[in-house]
Amino acid sequence: MELNVDQFGQHFKSGENMLKIGKITDYSIVVMAQLARTESREPRSARFIAETTRLPQATVSKVLSLLQKKGLVESHRGLCGGYLLRDRPQNISLLSIVEAIEGPVSLTACSVSTTSLCKSQDTCEVGPHWPVINNALINLLEGIRLNQLAAAPSEKPLFPASVERTPTQESF
């Protein structure tokens, strides 16, 4: 990847995506959740998944191909062919889907590497906290299972109340 310099003189990799998941990852989660809703272990066609998720069939086909390459789904050929989850939905974490598509979760360059290209690394007082924050996000994503995402929304949140965001008062 090509290295770039931001407005603060910090180096970053071209295409580096911190904190925001891409559309393909979002679509991958939607497709995986749809496959998790399949009660029977019968393969579902890309066309069926496209119709039920209301995503374009070409997008669904691309996502399924990527998910198959990453080992999250398997395909079956033939008249009754299609795609299945490779594992049970309760064994698949949101983290595993995100990392399969996006790569390792990293809020900042210094949150996963002590040898980042940040010019402020030696004097930064916040840097030592980023690995802890990054690990908290990783643990949260690991704790959310595909079967939870596939279930109908309920009153029970997907994550513990201690991490729920509460409205804050304006400080000014």
Buried (B, 14 or more C-beta within 10 A) or exposed (E): EEEEEEEEEBEBEEEEEEEEBEEBBBBBBBBBBBBBBBEEEEBBBBEBBBEBBEBEBEBBBBBBBBBBEBEBBBBEEEEEEBBBBBBEBEEBBBBBBBBBBBEEBBBBBBBBEEEBBBEBBEEBEEBEEBBEEBEEBBEBBBBBBBBBBBBEEEEEEBEEEEEEEEEEEEEE
